[in-house]
Amino acid sequence: MEKIFDITKFGAVGDGVFDSTEAIQNALDEASKCMGSVIVPPGKYMVSKLKMYGQGVSLVGTSAWSFRSDGASVLLLNDKNVDCLIDISGAFGCSIKGICLDGRNLGNNIHGIKLYWDKYNGGSEEDTPTVDDCRIGSFSGDGLHFEHVWCFSVRHSMIHRNGGAGLYIDGWDAFVLDNWFTANKNGGIMGGPVVASVTCTGNRVEWNRRGGFILPSGDSYNITGNFFDRSFGPALELGSENKKVHTVAVTGNIFRRSGALADGESFEEACHSSHVYMRNCIGTVVSANTMRVGRNDNGKGVESPDYSFIIENCENCVIKDNTMYYGALAQNIVLRGNNESCVISDNIGNVK
């Protein structure tokens, strides 16, 4: 049985003009019958919404992307009336590798890749999609929108310039490794009502509006070895006014020139001009991180942030052994509310 399906054999044309939606969907339909692999040869393919489903289907291209341009295998959105370019709801164990997705800023709240269930465990098994070596950008919604997801990986991809978040997570069990989150308007990663058991390692998180990683509720995060650079808001925001976050390890990260204000904008709260903003955190360790103020590239723009840490109403947390060499403009550590059960010590540095 044939298990490898070349989209050009189904009639897809990579000239950036011809509508290849039907051809690619036909290839995906065939692959869904046999855990097959759909091959996207180099080219620019105009598409509307595509649907992946079934067990173990792969969509595979030639990546070759750079920071400033898409790579070899590119899917270009041509429909402003859809909710996403690729819907992977029900595509258990699927993989999308080496594909560039360009939303062309069409429509309103259109996501790049979407997984949606109307309730947690909606698929009655682990979703386990993998997005690997992809470039996903210029969508009016989120680059990746995973709602009620159970188990996924996003690796070595660039998720950039989206109107929503780079990655929206409402669910649990995730590996987010070695990615570039760049210039997304609602943060690099935005957490939904439930976010749990997430490992974020080795990502570069830069120039995102609203902030870097915003995780308002949930538990069990390992945030290690990331580079947060020029966030327009806190680089890392844990917890919220009415929800708690617990069991978190934040270690070995660099926080540089966070908490900036974009031209013509203002913060709802002054504490958003910070590297790390912790509210209602329990059992959280923040250790061995380094923080520094800065301006935009070439020394332009405002210098930020005002604060290194804002720590508010936290319990049984350890904030220790962080270095803040010119870490902030006004104050490095600001304590608000009741943090009496926390250990906050041996954090060294100065203000500029």
N, C-alpha and C positions, 0 to 999 in steps of 0.2 A: 504493500500500500504506500502510495506517495505521501510523505509527511513534510516535505519542504515545498513551500509555495511562493514563487516569485510573482510579485504584484504586476509586473509588466506582462507576464503571460496571461493575466486576467484582463489586460487592457489599460492598465495605469500608464500615464505618460508624465514624465518628470520635467515638463517644460515650463512650469509655473503658470500655465494658462488653462490647460484641459482639466475638467472636473473628474478626478480619479476616485471619488467617494465610492461609487458602486463597485468598481473593480477591486479596490482594497477591501471593502466589506465582503465581497464574494470570497476573497482569499482567506479572510478571517473566519468566515462561515465554514469553509472546508477544513481549516486547521482545528476548529472546535470539535470536529468529529474524531480526531486521532491524536490529540496532544501535539499538534503540528507546529511548525515554525514558518512564519510569514516573513519573507525577505523583501526589504526595501532597498533596491539598488540606488546608488548616488543619483540625485535629481531633486527637483522641487515639485512636489505634488500638491495640487489644490484639492482640499477636501472640506466636506461638511462634517457632521458628527459621525464618529465610528464607534462600534460596539464590539468589545472583546468579551467572550463568555466561554464557559466550559472549563475543563481542567487542563492546566499546563500548557497554555498557548503562549508562544513567543512572537514578538514583533521586533525584528532585528534589522538594523541598518549599519551604515558605515559612518562613524561619528565625525571625527576630524574637525570638531568645532574649535573656535578660539574665543578669547574673551570678547572680541568685538564683532564676531560674525558667526553665523550658523555654519554647520558642517556640511557633509556630503549628502546625507539622506535627510530631507527636510519635508515636513508636512505643514502646509500653509492653510490656515483657516480661511474659508471663503463664505461663511454663513454667519450673519449677525443675529440670527434668531434661534440659536441652539444654546444649551446650557454648558456644553463642554466640547472639546475636540475628541477625546477618547474617554468613553465610559467603560470602566473595568469592573463595575458592580457585578458580582457573580462569575468573574474570571479567576477562579481559585488557582493560586500558584502561577499566575501569569508573569511574564517578564517583558519589559520594554527596554531594549538595549540599543545604544548607538543611534538614537533618533533625535532630531531637532524638531521641536514644535514651536510654531510662530503664530500667536493669536492675532497679530496685525492690529491690535487695539480695537477690535471690532466689538460691537454690541455692548451689553450691560451685564456685568457679573458672569461672564463666560470663563470657565475654568479650563486649564490645559488638560489635566488628567483628573477624572472624578471617580470616586468610589462612594456610594451612598446606600445605606440601609435605613429604614424608618425606625429601627430600634437597635440596641446593642445585641450582638450575636445574631444579627438579622439573617446572615447566610447559613447559620447553624454549623459552621466550621471556620477554621482560620482562613482569612482571605489570602495572606502571604504573597502579595504582589512584590515584585522587585523592579525598581526603576534604576537603571545603571548606565552611566556614560551618556547621559542625555543633556540637551540644552533646551530649556523650556522658558519662554518669555513672551512678553507683550500681550498677555491676556488681560481682559478687563476685570476678571475675577482673580482667583488664586492660581498660581502655577500648578500646584497639586492640592486637591481638596478631598480629604479622606474623612468621611463622616460616619461614625459608628464602625470604624475599621478595627480589625483584630489581626495584628501581626503584619508588619511590612518592612521593607528595606528601601532606602534611597541612598545611592552611593555614587560618588565621583561624577556628579552632575552640576550643571550651572542653572540656577533658577533665578530669573532676573527680570526686573522692570515690569512686574505684574501690578495690576491695579488693586489687587487684594494682597494676601500674604504670599510669600514664596511657597510655604507649606502650611496648610491648615490641618490640624490633627484633632479629631474627637474620637478617642478610642485608646487602644493600648497595645503594648508589645511592639516596639519599633527600634530599628537601627538606622541612624542618620549619620553617615560617615563620609568624610572627604568630599564635601560639596562646597559650592560657591553660591551663597545667597546674597544677591546684589540688587540694591535699588528697588525693592518691593515696597509698595505704598503702605501696606498694613503689617509690616514686620517681616523678618526673615522666616521665623516660625511663629505662628499664632495658635495657641491652644484653645480648644472648645470647652464644653462643660466638664468632660472627663478626659484627662490625659494621664496615662500611667505606664510605667515600665518602659521608659524611653532612654536609649543611649545615644548621645550626641558627641561625636569625637572627630577632631581634626577638620572641622569646617571653617571656612573663611566667611564671615558675616559682616557685610560692609554696606554703608550708604543706604540702609533701609530706613524708610520713614516709620514713624510710630515706635520703633525700637528693633532690637536684634531678635532675641527669643522672648516671647511673652507667654508665660504659662500661669494662668490665673487660678487654676485648681487642679488637684490630682496628686500623684505620689510616685516615688521611685524613679528619679531621674539621675542619670550619670552624665554630667556635662564636663568633659575633660578635653584639654588640649585644643581648644578652639581659639580663633583669632577674631575678636570683635573690633571692628574698625569703623569709625565715623557713623555711629548710630544717631538718628534724629529722635531721641528718646533714650530711656535706659537700654544699655546693651543687654542686660538680663533682668527681667521682671518676674519675680516669683510671688504667687499669692495675689490676693485682691482684697478689697474692703470687706467683703462678706463671705469669702471662701478661703479655705486653707490649702496649703501645700505641705506635704511631709515626706520624709525619707529621701533626701536629696544630697548628692555629692557634687560639689563644684570645685574642681582642682585643675591647676596648671594652665589656666587660660590667660590670654592677654586681652586687656580692655584698654582701648586707645581712642581718645577723642570722642567719647560717647556724649549723649545728652545734648546734642547740638540743636539749634533752632534753624529751620529752613527759612529762606527769605519770605517775609510777609506773614509768618506764622507765630503763634504763641502757645506756650504750654498751659494746659488746664490746671496743672499743679506744678509748682516750682520743683518738686522732687523728681520730676521727669528729667531734669538736667543732672543725671547721675550715671555712674557705671553700672551699679547693682542696686536694685530696689526690692527689698524683701518685706512683705507684709503677711502676717498670720502664717509664718512658716514654723514647722515643728520638725525636730530631728534632722536639721539640715547642717551640713558641714561646708564651709567656704574657706578653702585653704590653698596656700601656695600659688596665688594669682598675682599678676602685676598690672598696675593701672597707671595711666599717664594722660595728661591733658594734651590738646592739640588743636590745630586749625585745619581748614581744608588743604588740599594739595597746593603746593607752591606758596604756602603761607597765607592764603586768602581765607576769607570767611571769619566767623566768630570763633573765639577760643572757648573750649568747653571740656568737661562739665563743671558745674558748680560744686558737686559733691561726688565722692567716691562711693560711699555706702549710705543708703537710707535703710535703717533697720527699725521696723515698726511692729510691736505686739507679737514678737516671736517667742517660741518656747523651746527649751532644750536644744538650742542651736550652738554651733561652734563657728566663730569667725576669727580665724587665727592665722598668723604667719603669712599675711599678705603684705605686699610692698607697694607703696604709693609714692614713688619719687615724682614730685610735682603731679600728684594724683588728681588734684582738684583745684578749683580757683578760690572757693570759699571755705570749705571744711571737708575733711576726709571722711569722718564717720559721724553720722547724725542718728541719734537714738530718739525714737518717738514712742509714746505709750509705755507698755510694760514689757521689758525684756529681761527681767531679773533672773530667770532660770538659764540664761544664755552665758556662754563663755566668750568674751570678746577681748582678745589680748594679743600682744606681740605683733601687732600690725604697725609697720613703721612707714614713715614717709613725711612729706611736707606739702604745703599748698604753694601755689605759684602767685 
